[in-house]
Amino acid sequence: QVQLVESGGGLVQPGGSLRLSCAASVNIGRVYNMGWYRQGPGKQRELVATVTSGGSTNYADSVKGRFTISRDNAKNTVYLQMNSLKPEDTAVYYCHARRVGYVSGSWGQGTQVTVSS
C-alpha cells in the first residue's frame, strides 16, 4: 500500500496560483499512474487531472489551460500547478496512485484549497 502526502494547499485570491505536491512512499517510476481529484462543498469527488506511468496527461474540461499536472519520478512526487484560480476551484484536493494493471489504488489525506477574495 503506497502512502501519499499532499501539501501546498491554502487560501488564494481569484486569479492567483498555487502548486500542490504529492509525495509517494514508494518508487512510482513507470509503475504507477497518478492523479489529482477534488471534492468541493456538497459535491462528489471529481477527477481534475491524471498522468500515466508513461507521462500522458488528461484534464477535466473545467481546468484545461489553467492547471498542469507533472511528475518527478526521481523524487517520487507528483505536482499540480494551478493558475488563474476561480472560486469554483475551492475544494479538498486528493492525490491518487494506481499501480499499472491494478483496478484500485491509494488516496492521500487531502489538502484544502480555498479561492476567495
C-alpha positions as CSV (number, residue, x, y, z in Angstrom):
1,Q,0.0,0.0,0.0
2,V,1.6,3.3,-1.1
3,Q,1.4,6.2,1.3
4,L,0.6,9.6,-0.3
5,V,1.2,13.0,1.4
6,E,-0.2,16.1,-0.2
7,S,1.0,19.7,0.5
8,G,0.7,23.2,-0.9
9,G,-2.9,24.0,-0.3
10,G,-4.1,27.3,1.2
11,L,-6.1,30.4,0.7
12,V,-5.6,32.4,-2.5
13,Q,-7.4,35.2,-4.2
14,P,-9.2,34.7,-7.5
15,G,-6.7,34.8,-10.4
16,G,-3.9,33.6,-8.2
17,S,-1.8,30.4,-8.4
18,L,-0.9,27.5,-6.2
19,R,1.2,24.4,-6.7
20,L,0.2,21.2,-5.0
21,S,2.7,18.4,-4.3
22,C,2.1,14.7,-3.6
23,A,4.9,12.7,-2.2
24,A,4.7,8.9,-2.5
25,S,6.3,6.4,-0.1
26,V,7.4,4.1,-3.0
27,N,9.2,4.4,-6.2
28,I,6.4,5.5,-8.6
29,G,8.8,5.2,-11.6
30,R,7.0,3.7,-14.6
31,V,4.8,1.6,-12.3
32,Y,2.1,4.0,-11.1
33,N,-0.5,6.1,-12.8
34,M,-1.0,9.2,-10.7
35,G,-3.9,11.7,-10.5
36,W,-5.4,14.6,-8.7
37,Y,-9.1,14.7,-7.7
38,R,-11.1,17.2,-5.8
39,Q,-14.2,17.4,-3.7
40,G,-16.0,20.7,-3.3
41,P,-18.5,21.6,-0.6
42,G,-21.6,19.5,-1.1
43,K,-20.2,17.9,-4.2
44,Q,-19.0,14.5,-5.2
45,R,-15.3,13.8,-5.7
46,E,-14.3,14.5,-9.3
47,L,-11.2,14.0,-11.5
48,V,-9.0,17.0,-12.0
49,A,-6.0,15.6,-13.9
50,T,-4.1,12.4,-14.4
51,V,-0.6,11.5,-15.6
52,T,0.1,7.9,-16.7
53,S,3.3,6.0,-15.9
54,G,4.4,6.8,-19.4
55,G,3.7,10.6,-19.0
56,S,0.5,11.0,-20.9
57,T,-1.8,13.6,-19.3
58,N,-5.6,14.1,-19.1
59,Y,-7.6,17.0,-17.7
60,A,-11.1,17.8,-16.7
61,D,-12.6,20.4,-19.1
62,S,-13.1,22.8,-16.3
63,V,-9.3,23.1,-15.7
64,K,-7.9,22.7,-19.2
65,G,-5.5,25.6,-20.0
66,R,-5.2,26.6,-16.3
67,F,-3.9,23.5,-14.5
68,T,-0.8,21.4,-15.3
69,I,0.0,18.0,-13.8
70,S,3.5,16.7,-13.8
71,R,5.6,14.0,-12.2
72,D,9.2,13.8,-11.0
73,N,9.9,10.0,-10.8
74,A,13.3,10.7,-9.2
75,K,11.6,12.4,-6.3
76,N,8.5,10.1,-6.3
77,T,6.4,13.2,-6.4
78,V,3.5,14.5,-8.5
79,Y,2.6,18.2,-8.8
80,L,-0.4,20.1,-9.8
81,Q,0.3,23.7,-10.9
82,M,-2.9,25.7,-10.7
83,N,-3.1,29.1,-12.3
84,S,-6.0,31.6,-12.9
85,L,-7.8,30.1,-9.9
86,K,-11.5,30.7,-9.6
87,P,-13.8,30.5,-6.5
88,E,-15.3,27.3,-8.0
89,D,-11.9,25.6,-7.7
90,T,-12.4,25.7,-3.9
91,A,-12.2,22.1,-2.7
92,V,-10.2,19.5,-0.9
93,Y,-7.7,18.1,-3.4
94,Y,-6.7,14.5,-3.2
95,C,-3.8,12.7,-4.7
96,H,-4.3,9.2,-6.1
97,A,-1.9,6.4,-7.1
98,R,-2.8,3.3,-9.0
99,R,-0.3,0.6,-9.9
100,V,-0.4,-0.3,-13.6
101,G,-2.5,-3.4,-14.1
102,Y,-4.4,-2.9,-10.9
103,V,-8.1,-1.8,-10.5
104,S,-7.9,0.0,-7.2
105,G,-5.4,2.5,-5.8
106,S,-4.4,4.6,-2.8
107,W,-5.5,8.0,-1.7
108,G,-3.8,10.8,0.2
109,Q,-5.4,12.6,3.1
110,G,-6.2,15.7,1.0
111,T,-5.2,19.3,1.1
112,Q,-7.7,22.3,1.3
113,V,-7.6,24.9,-1.5
114,T,-9.8,27.9,-0.9
115,V,-10.2,30.6,-3.6
116,S,-11.7,33.7,-2.2
117,S,-11.2,37.5,-2.0
